[in-house]
Amino acid sequence: GVTLTDSAVSKVCDLLSNEAEPGMRLRISVKSGGCSGFSYDMFFDSDLNPRDEIFSFDTVQVVCDAESLKLLTGATLDYTDSISGAGFKITNPTLLAHAGAGTPSARQHQSEDL
């Protein structure tokens, strides 16, 4: 499955504390972008589907659908806050192996917003 660093868990906890709806989880999915490779989608979600997998990190629950989970095996979600900017970064050796010729490296993806 996917792993969260301590800094990612801390930031997600901070963000979840601002959510009005109880029972929210961080959903991470992988979308095929055709010629552009893969992209990640991260958002808070209270819904669960029968084939979802749930991973717990302290008080944070991460949800992945079965198809995305295949592409997230071994992935790590980190959060950094530095002078050059703040944001989440996924390091994913599985997608790197799936990146084909002419496809941008999918090893790392950054997103500042959940």
C-alpha positions as CSV (number, residue, x, y, z in Angstrom):
1,G,0.0,0.0,0.0
2,V,0.9,3.6,0.4
3,T,2.9,5.0,3.3
4,L,2.7,8.5,4.9
5,T,5.7,10.2,6.4
6,D,5.3,11.8,9.9
7,S,5.2,15.3,8.3
8,A,2.4,14.2,5.9
9,V,0.4,12.7,8.7
10,S,0.8,15.9,10.7
11,K,-0.3,18.1,7.8
12,V,-3.3,15.9,6.9
13,C,-4.3,16.0,10.6
14,D,-4.2,19.8,10.5
15,L,-6.3,19.9,7.3
16,L,-8.8,17.4,8.6
17,S,-9.3,19.5,11.8
18,N,-10.6,22.3,9.5
19,E,-13.2,19.9,7.9
20,A,-16.8,20.4,9.2
21,E,-17.9,16.8,8.3
22,P,-16.8,14.1,10.7
23,G,-15.5,10.8,9.4
24,M,-13.4,12.2,6.6
25,R,-10.5,10.2,5.2
26,L,-7.8,11.1,2.7
27,R,-8.6,9.4,-0.6
28,I,-5.6,8.9,-3.0
29,S,-6.2,7.7,-6.5
30,V,-4.2,7.3,-9.7
31,K,-5.7,8.4,-13.0
32,S,-4.4,7.5,-16.4
33,G,-3.5,10.5,-18.4
34,G,-3.1,8.8,-21.8
35,C,0.1,10.1,-23.5
36,S,0.9,12.3,-20.5
37,G,1.2,9.3,-18.1
38,F,-0.4,9.1,-14.7
39,S,-1.6,11.7,-12.3
40,Y,-2.7,11.6,-8.7
41,D,-5.9,12.8,-7.2
42,M,-6.1,13.5,-3.4
43,F,-9.1,14.8,-1.6
44,F,-11.1,14.3,1.6
45,D,-13.9,11.8,1.4
46,S,-16.4,10.2,3.8
47,D,-17.7,7.6,1.4
48,L,-16.4,4.1,1.2
49,N,-16.8,1.7,-1.7
50,P,-16.8,-2.1,-1.2
51,R,-13.4,-2.6,-2.9
52,D,-11.7,0.3,-1.1
53,E,-8.6,-0.4,1.1
54,I,-8.1,1.6,4.2
55,F,-4.7,2.3,5.8
56,S,-4.3,4.0,9.2
57,F,-1.5,6.3,10.3
58,D,-2.2,7.5,13.8
59,T,-5.5,9.3,13.5
60,V,-5.4,9.6,9.7
61,Q,-7.1,7.1,7.5
62,V,-6.1,6.8,3.9
63,V,-8.5,5.2,1.4
64,C,-7.5,3.8,-2.0
65,D,-9.6,2.1,-4.6
66,A,-8.5,-1.3,-5.8
67,E,-7.2,-0.2,-9.2
68,S,-5.2,2.7,-7.8
69,L,-3.8,0.5,-5.1
70,K,-2.1,-1.6,-7.7
71,L,-0.2,1.5,-8.9
72,L,0.4,2.9,-5.4
73,T,2.2,-0.1,-3.9
74,G,5.5,1.1,-2.4
75,A,4.5,4.8,-2.8
76,T,5.3,7.3,-0.1
77,L,3.3,10.6,0.5
78,D,5.4,13.3,2.1
79,Y,4.8,16.9,3.0
80,T,7.5,19.6,2.9
81,D,7.4,23.2,3.9
82,S,10.5,25.2,2.9
83,I,11.5,28.5,1.5
84,S,11.0,27.2,-2.0
85,G,7.4,26.2,-1.2
86,A,5.1,23.9,0.6
87,G,3.3,20.9,-0.6
88,F,2.7,17.2,-0.8
89,K,4.9,14.9,-2.9
90,I,4.4,11.3,-3.8
91,T,7.4,9.2,-4.5
92,N,6.3,6.1,-6.4
93,P,8.7,3.5,-7.8
94,T,5.7,1.5,-9.1
95,L,4.6,4.2,-11.5
96,L,8.2,4.8,-12.6
97,A,8.3,1.1,-13.7
98,H,5.0,1.7,-15.7
99,A,6.2,4.9,-17.4
100,G,6.7,4.1,-21.1
101,A,8.7,5.6,-23.8
102,G,7.7,9.2,-24.4
103,T,6.0,9.3,-21.1
104,P,7.2,11.8,-18.5
105,S,8.6,10.2,-15.4
106,A,5.8,9.5,-13.0
107,R,8.2,8.8,-10.1
108,Q,7.3,12.0,-8.3
109,H,4.2,14.2,-8.3
110,Q,3.7,17.4,-6.4
111,S,0.4,19.0,-5.4
112,E,0.0,21.8,-2.9
113,D,-3.8,21.4,-2.5
114,L,-5.7,18.4,-1.3
